Structure formats: structure tokens, C-alpha cells
Amino acid sequence: MNQEPLIDASAVAQIKEIGGNELFVKLVDLFNDYVAGRIAAARSAMEQGNFTGVQEAVHPIKSSAANLGARHVRELAQQIEQLARQQNAAPLPGRIADLESAFVGARAELQRMRSDAAG
């Protein structure tokens, strides 16, 4: 079984090349706080039937996740944004739960990498 890594190491290497470990640590901290809030906002908007709110909540997750190499998080945010755009409510709860789960995994891996980088 060949499972894709939670974090693309080449994205992390690129960040460190640009700004060193300090930049990486800052970006991980921002990502962890920001994405958790965006997921909560998406869940709240979904519960209110606010498709535009769901789109607005998950849209910025795509670039944040891509910057840190959290591909699966980015892909799920993109899927949720598309479902909300189509006003397809049925799969949204499951997809948002999948996004939350993927984020938890990515956050744990990023925290491990952050600890290594912070020394």
C-alpha cells in the first residue's frame, strides 16, 4: 500500500530555502490557527444552509494548504468549494468532516516538522 505523505517535503524545503526555519515555524503556526477557524466557519455556514459562506470559508484554505504542501487538505477544500458553488448540500457534512480529519493529520505532521525546525 503506497500512501501519499501528509505533507509534501518539497514545499517545506522551498519555504526553508526562502526564509529559513524561522519562516517555516511562523507559517505553520499561522496555518494551524487560521485553518481551524476556517473549518469551523465552513461548518457553521453549512449548518445555516449558507453556500456562499461555505465557499468563502474554505477558499483561502486551498492556498494556505498548498503553500505548506498539505495536498489532501487543499484537494478537500477545493471539492467543498465546488459542492457549495453547485449548492449540493448532501455531501457537504461528510466532506467537511473529511477536511477536518485531513487537517488534524497535516497539523500533527507539521507540528513534528516545526519542532525539528525550531530545534
URQUI-V87035 format. One record per pair of residues at least 12 apart in sequence whose ideal C-beta (glycine too) atoms are under 7 Angstrom apart, sorted by the first residue. I is the first residue (numbers start at 0). J is the second residue. Records with the same first field share a line. If there is no record, write none. Layout:
# URQUI-V87035
I = J  J
This chain:
# URQUI-V87035
3 = 70
5 = 104  105  108
6 = 67  68  69  105  108  109  112
7 = 68  70
9 = 68
10 = 66  67  68
11 = 23  68  112
14 = 26
20 = 116  117
23 = 116
24 = 113  116  117
26 = 66  67
27 = 67  109  113
30 = 63  67  109
31 = 106
33 = 63
34 = 60  63  102
37 = 56  57  59  60
38 = 95  98  99  102
40 = 56
41 = 53  56  57  79  95
42 = 95
44 = 56
45 = 91  92  95
50 = 83  86
53 = 79  83  91
54 = 80  83  84
57 = 76  79  80
58 = 80
60 = 72  76
61 = 73  76  77
64 = 76
67 = 109
69 = 105
71 = 101
72 = 98  101  102  105
75 = 94  97  98  101
76 = 98
78 = 94
79 = 91  94  95  98
82 = 94
